[in-house]
Amino acid sequence: MKYLFYILAISSIIFLGCAKANEPLAIEDIKIMSVENVFETVGIPQEMALSEDYLFIAEDQAGFSIFDKKSTDLIVRKDSHSAYDEFSNIRQIGFDSEENILFIFDRYGPPTIYSFDITDPKEPIFKERITAGDIQSTYYMSISNNEDGSIFLGITTTNSAFRYGTIHKPYVNMDLTTFHMPNAVKKFDIVDNYAYIAGSQRGLYIFDMESRTLLSELNLTGDALDISVKGDYAYIVAKQEGLIVVDISDKSNPVWDGKTYPTSGWAQSIDLDGDYLVVGSGGGGVYLYDIKNTPEAPKLLDRLSSNEVDYTLLVAIEGETIYAAGRYKGVSKIKIDR
């Protein structure tokens, strides 16, 4: 019996030594994420937006769709705004919660952003096309509500530009401030007057939108694709390198300690809400972290592999619910139960 104890002890040491520090142990009792339902898409999800009641999905060549968040029922899927204008490649989507206006961008269509009134989500009504110069090269689009009732629009482009401005009614024409970055730009997060931009192989850019000044640039390992900011920290997914945390308390001198939080697959999307941080990691599935007590060092709580959820392209978190858009199954609705 004594020898059996020694064997078990040695085996435990070897097992724990081989486990990655940032990976949860494969013990069923610690699983806190579970797939509750799936929003079934036709096209591959390109981007998502959330309202209080609905999930909006850019479905590439299938147009855009609106789902009921609670029931996961499809409300409508729209592939054109008229009989003569079919959408060819819907890549971006945004929502104005004040006016119930949905904005979509068609990559291969006219250089315009379409707006739809979705007061009745079953019958989206085409309103206007917004023209803003050369937006054909748009890579990522962000829509948010301003306090004065106008809408903030920010975009990054495939030619390394960050563009931003305000949309006033009627939503037709607008001027965008354009700033060309030193290298490729991907997704970004806006906090106050600052844009925190994932700069691909150049790392992180911090841009002051009020003074129109690039405050700083921080070189990072990997390929920075997406970013979420909370307090003094920027959380960046850097593709093959996983998750990176940057101290941005001094915006002119951000600091990275060189540590990475590796993920299986390519880390390519990120979102946070409250104390939770979620990462979509392609073939690695979905990772959930806690950032409450140690925001500088996220604690991995759980992971759903791609076999459990899907090859994960996009993630969004809202309270105890995660929306994970996959390549093959649509968008999974994941519940967190702690």
C-alpha positions as CSV (number, residue, x, y, z in Angstrom):
1,M,0.0,0.0,0.0
2,K,2.9,2.3,0.8
3,Y,4.4,1.8,-2.6
4,L,1.0,2.5,-4.3
5,F,0.9,5.8,-2.4
6,Y,4.4,6.8,-3.7
7,I,3.5,5.8,-7.3
8,L,0.3,7.9,-7.1
9,A,2.2,10.9,-5.7
10,I,4.9,10.7,-8.3
11,S,2.3,10.4,-11.1
12,S,0.5,13.4,-9.8
13,I,3.7,15.5,-9.8
14,I,4.4,14.4,-13.4
15,F,0.8,15.2,-14.5
16,L,0.8,18.6,-12.9
17,G,4.2,19.4,-14.2
18,C,3.1,18.7,-17.8
19,A,-0.1,20.7,-17.6
20,K,0.1,24.3,-18.8
21,A,-0.3,26.8,-16.0
22,N,-3.0,28.7,-17.9
23,E,-5.0,25.6,-18.9
24,P,-7.8,24.4,-16.5
25,L,-7.4,20.7,-15.5
26,A,-9.8,18.4,-17.3
27,I,-12.0,17.8,-14.3
28,E,-15.7,17.8,-15.1
29,D,-16.6,19.5,-11.8
30,I,-14.8,22.8,-12.8
31,K,-16.6,23.2,-16.1
32,I,-18.7,26.4,-15.8
33,M,-19.4,27.0,-19.5
34,S,-22.0,25.1,-21.5
35,V,-23.6,25.5,-24.9
36,E,-27.3,26.3,-24.3
37,N,-28.4,26.8,-27.9
38,V,-27.3,27.7,-31.4
39,F,-28.4,30.5,-33.7
40,E,-28.3,28.8,-37.1
41,T,-26.8,30.9,-39.8
42,V,-26.6,30.3,-43.6
43,G,-23.4,32.3,-44.3
44,I,-20.3,32.4,-42.2
45,P,-20.6,35.0,-39.5
46,Q,-18.4,38.0,-40.2
47,E,-19.4,40.3,-37.3
48,M,-22.1,40.5,-34.6
49,A,-24.0,43.3,-32.7
50,L,-26.2,43.0,-29.7
51,S,-29.3,44.9,-28.5
52,E,-31.3,44.3,-25.4
53,D,-33.5,41.7,-27.2
54,Y,-31.8,40.9,-30.5
55,L,-28.6,39.4,-32.0
56,F,-27.6,40.9,-35.3
57,I,-25.3,38.9,-37.6
58,A,-23.4,39.9,-40.8
59,E,-23.7,36.7,-42.8
60,D,-21.4,37.3,-45.7
61,Q,-23.2,36.4,-49.0
62,A,-26.4,35.5,-47.1
63,G,-27.0,39.1,-46.1
64,F,-27.7,40.0,-42.5
65,S,-29.9,38.3,-39.9
66,I,-31.8,39.2,-36.8
67,F,-32.4,36.7,-34.0
68,D,-34.3,36.7,-30.8
69,K,-31.7,36.4,-28.1
70,K,-33.8,34.5,-25.6
71,S,-35.5,32.0,-27.9
72,T,-32.7,32.0,-30.5
73,D,-35.5,32.1,-33.2
74,L,-34.7,33.7,-36.5
75,I,-36.7,36.9,-36.8
76,V,-35.6,37.8,-40.4
77,R,-32.8,37.2,-42.8
78,K,-32.3,39.8,-45.5
79,D,-30.1,39.4,-48.5
80,S,-31.0,42.7,-50.3
81,H,-32.8,46.0,-49.7
82,S,-34.7,45.9,-53.0
83,A,-35.3,43.5,-55.9
84,Y,-32.4,45.1,-57.8
85,D,-29.7,45.4,-55.2
86,E,-28.5,42.1,-53.7
87,F,-25.9,42.1,-51.0
88,S,-22.8,40.3,-52.0
89,N,-20.5,40.3,-49.0
90,I,-21.9,41.7,-45.7
91,R,-18.8,42.1,-43.4
92,Q,-19.7,44.6,-40.8
93,I,-22.8,45.4,-38.7
94,G,-23.7,48.0,-36.1
95,F,-26.7,49.1,-34.1
96,D,-28.1,52.5,-33.0
97,S,-30.1,51.7,-29.9
98,E,-31.6,55.1,-29.6
99,E,-33.2,55.2,-33.0
100,N,-33.5,51.4,-33.7
101,I,-31.3,51.8,-36.8
102,L,-29.2,48.9,-38.1
103,F,-26.1,49.7,-40.1
104,I,-24.4,47.3,-42.5
105,F,-21.4,47.4,-44.7
106,D,-21.2,45.3,-47.9
107,R,-17.5,44.8,-48.9
108,Y,-18.1,44.2,-52.6
109,G,-21.1,46.5,-53.0
110,P,-21.2,50.3,-53.5
111,P,-18.8,52.3,-51.3
112,T,-21.5,52.9,-48.8
113,I,-23.0,51.9,-45.4
114,Y,-26.7,50.9,-45.5
115,S,-29.1,51.9,-42.8
116,F,-32.3,50.1,-41.9
117,D,-35.1,51.0,-39.5
118,I,-35.8,47.9,-37.4
119,T,-38.5,49.3,-35.2
120,D,-40.3,46.2,-36.4
121,P,-37.5,43.7,-36.6
122,K,-39.6,41.4,-38.8
123,E,-39.7,44.1,-41.5
124,P,-36.5,46.0,-41.7
125,I,-37.1,49.2,-43.7
126,F,-34.3,50.6,-45.8
127,K,-33.6,54.2,-45.0
128,E,-30.5,55.7,-46.5
129,R,-27.0,55.0,-47.8
130,I,-24.2,56.8,-45.9
131,T,-21.3,57.9,-48.0
132,A,-18.1,58.8,-46.4
133,G,-15.4,59.0,-49.0
134,D,-13.4,55.8,-49.6
135,I,-14.9,53.3,-47.3
136,Q,-14.7,50.4,-49.8
137,S,-11.5,49.3,-48.1
138,T,-13.1,49.1,-44.7
139,Y,-11.7,46.3,-42.5
140,Y,-13.6,46.9,-39.3
141,M,-16.5,49.2,-38.4
142,S,-17.6,50.4,-34.9
143,I,-20.9,52.1,-34.2
144,S,-21.9,53.6,-30.9
145,N,-24.3,56.2,-29.5
146,N,-23.2,59.6,-28.4
147,E,-24.9,61.5,-25.5
148,D,-26.3,64.1,-27.8
149,G,-28.2,61.6,-29.9
150,S,-25.7,61.4,-32.7
151,I,-23.7,58.3,-33.7
152,F,-20.0,57.7,-33.6
153,L,-18.6,55.8,-36.5
154,G,-15.1,54.5,-36.5
155,I,-13.5,52.3,-39.1
156,T,-10.1,50.8,-39.9
157,T,-9.2,50.1,-43.5
158,T,-7.1,47.6,-45.4
159,N,-4.8,50.5,-46.4
160,S,-3.7,51.1,-42.8
161,A,-6.0,54.0,-42.0
162,F,-8.0,54.8,-39.0
163,R,-11.1,56.9,-39.8
164,Y,-13.7,58.3,-37.4
165,G,-16.5,60.9,-37.2
166,T,-20.0,61.6,-36.1
167,I,-23.2,60.8,-38.0
168,H,-26.0,63.2,-37.7
169,K,-29.5,62.7,-39.0
170,P,-30.3,62.4,-41.8
171,Y,-27.8,59.5,-42.2
172,V,-26.6,60.4,-45.7
173,N,-23.2,62.2,-45.9
174,M,-20.5,62.7,-43.4
175,D,-16.9,63.7,-43.2
176,L,-14.5,61.3,-41.5
177,T,-11.1,62.3,-40.0
178,T,-8.5,60.0,-41.5
179,F,-5.2,59.1,-39.9
180,H,-2.7,56.8,-41.6
181,M,-1.0,54.4,-39.2
182,P,2.6,53.2,-39.7
183,N,1.4,49.7,-40.6
184,A,-1.6,47.5,-40.9
185,V,-4.5,48.1,-38.5
186,K,-7.1,45.6,-37.4
187,K,-9.9,46.0,-34.7
188,F,-10.0,48.7,-32.1
189,D,-11.6,49.7,-28.8
190,I,-12.8,53.3,-28.0
191,V,-12.6,54.6,-24.4
192,D,-13.3,58.3,-23.8
193,N,-11.4,60.1,-26.6
194,Y,-8.8,57.4,-27.1
195,A,-8.7,54.7,-29.7
196,Y,-6.7,51.6,-28.8
197,I,-5.9,49.9,-32.1
198,A,-4.6,46.4,-32.7
199,G,-1.7,47.0,-35.1
200,S,-1.2,43.6,-36.6
201,Q,2.6,42.8,-36.5
202,R,3.4,46.2,-35.1
203,G,1.5,45.6,-31.9
204,L,-0.6,48.3,-30.2
205,Y,-1.4,51.9,-31.2
206,I,-2.9,54.5,-28.8
207,F,-4.5,57.4,-30.7
208,D,-5.9,60.6,-29.2
209,M,-8.9,61.4,-31.3
210,E,-9.4,64.9,-29.9
211,S,-5.9,66.1,-30.7
212,R,-5.6,63.8,-33.7
213,T,-2.3,62.5,-32.4
214,L,-0.7,59.1,-32.3
215,L,0.4,59.1,-28.7
216,S,2.3,55.8,-28.6
217,E,3.2,52.6,-30.3
218,L,4.1,49.4,-28.5
219,N,5.8,46.5,-30.3
220,L,4.3,43.1,-29.4
221,T,5.0,39.5,-30.4
222,G,2.5,37.8,-32.7
223,D,-0.1,39.4,-34.8
224,A,-2.4,41.7,-32.9
225,L,-6.0,41.3,-34.3
226,D,-8.4,42.4,-31.7
227,I,-8.5,44.4,-28.4
228,S,-10.6,45.2,-25.4
229,V,-9.8,47.8,-22.8
230,K,-10.8,48.1,-19.2
231,G,-9.3,50.5,-16.6
232,D,-5.5,50.6,-16.9
233,Y,-5.2,47.5,-19.0
234,A,-5.6,46.6,-22.7
235,Y,-6.2,43.0,-23.5
236,I,-5.0,42.0,-26.9
237,V,-5.3,38.8,-28.9
238,A,-2.2,38.2,-30.9
239,K,-3.1,35.2,-33.1
240,Q,-0.4,32.6,-32.6
241,E,0.8,34.1,-29.3
242,G,-2.6,34.0,-27.6
243,L,-3.6,36.7,-25.1
244,I,-1.4,39.7,-24.1
245,V,-2.0,42.2,-21.3
246,V,-0.6,45.7,-21.6
247,D,-0.5,48.4,-18.8
248,I,-1.9,51.6,-20.4
249,S,-2.0,53.7,-17.2
250,D,0.5,56.0,-19.0
251,K,-1.0,56.3,-22.5
252,S,2.2,57.8,-23.9
253,N,4.3,54.9,-22.5
254,P,2.3,51.6,-22.4
255,V,4.1,48.7,-20.8
256,W,4.1,45.0,-21.6
257,D,6.0,42.6,-19.3
258,G,6.7,40.1,-22.1
259,K,4.2,37.5,-20.7
260,T,1.7,35.8,-23.0
261,Y,-1.3,33.6,-22.2
262,P,-1.1,30.9,-24.9
263,T,-4.2,29.4,-26.4
264,S,-4.7,26.4,-28.7
265,G,-5.5,27.6,-32.2
266,W,-5.2,31.2,-33.3
267,A,-6.5,33.8,-30.8
268,Q,-8.5,36.2,-33.0
269,S,-11.3,37.8,-31.1
270,I,-11.9,39.2,-27.6
271,D,-14.6,40.8,-25.5
272,L,-15.1,41.6,-21.8
273,D,-18.0,42.5,-19.5
274,G,-17.7,43.0,-15.8
275,D,-15.2,40.6,-14.3
276,Y,-15.2,38.3,-17.4
277,L,-12.9,38.2,-20.4
278,V,-13.6,35.9,-23.3
279,V,-11.3,34.9,-26.2
280,G,-12.2,33.2,-29.4
281,S,-9.4,31.1,-30.6
282,G,-10.2,29.5,-33.9
283,G,-9.6,25.7,-33.6
284,G,-8.9,26.3,-29.9
285,G,-12.5,27.2,-29.2
286,V,-13.6,29.6,-26.4
287,Y,-11.5,30.7,-23.4
288,L,-13.0,32.3,-20.3
289,Y,-10.9,34.4,-17.9
290,D,-11.6,36.2,-14.6
291,I,-10.0,39.7,-14.3
292,K,-11.7,40.9,-11.1
293,N,-8.9,40.6,-8.6
294,T,-5.8,40.5,-10.8
295,P,-6.7,42.5,-14.0
296,E,-3.0,42.4,-14.9
297,A,-2.9,38.6,-14.8
298,P,-6.2,37.1,-16.1
299,K,-7.2,33.8,-14.4
300,L,-8.3,31.1,-16.7
301,L,-11.7,29.7,-15.5
302,D,-12.7,27.4,-18.3
303,R,-12.4,26.5,-21.9
304,L,-14.7,24.9,-24.5
305,S,-12.8,23.2,-27.3
306,S,-13.8,23.6,-30.9
307,N,-15.3,20.1,-30.7
308,E,-17.7,21.3,-28.0
309,V,-18.5,24.7,-29.6
310,D,-17.1,25.3,-33.1
311,Y,-14.1,26.8,-34.9
312,T,-14.5,30.1,-33.1
313,L,-14.2,33.3,-35.2
314,L,-16.0,35.9,-33.0
315,V,-17.0,36.3,-29.4
316,A,-19.2,38.7,-27.5
317,I,-20.1,38.6,-23.8
318,E,-23.1,40.0,-22.0
319,G,-23.4,39.3,-18.3
320,E,-23.4,35.5,-17.9
321,T,-23.9,34.8,-21.6
322,I,-21.3,34.4,-24.3
323,Y,-22.1,34.5,-28.0
324,A,-19.5,32.6,-30.0
325,A,-19.7,32.7,-33.8
326,G,-18.2,29.7,-35.5
327,R,-17.3,28.7,-39.0
328,Y,-19.6,25.8,-39.4
329,K,-22.5,25.8,-36.8
330,G,-23.5,29.5,-36.6
331,V,-23.5,31.3,-33.3
332,S,-23.4,29.3,-30.1
333,K,-25.2,30.7,-27.0
334,I,-23.0,29.8,-24.0
335,K,-24.1,30.1,-20.4
336,I,-21.7,30.7,-17.5
337,D,-22.6,29.0,-14.3
338,R,-20.3,29.5,-11.3
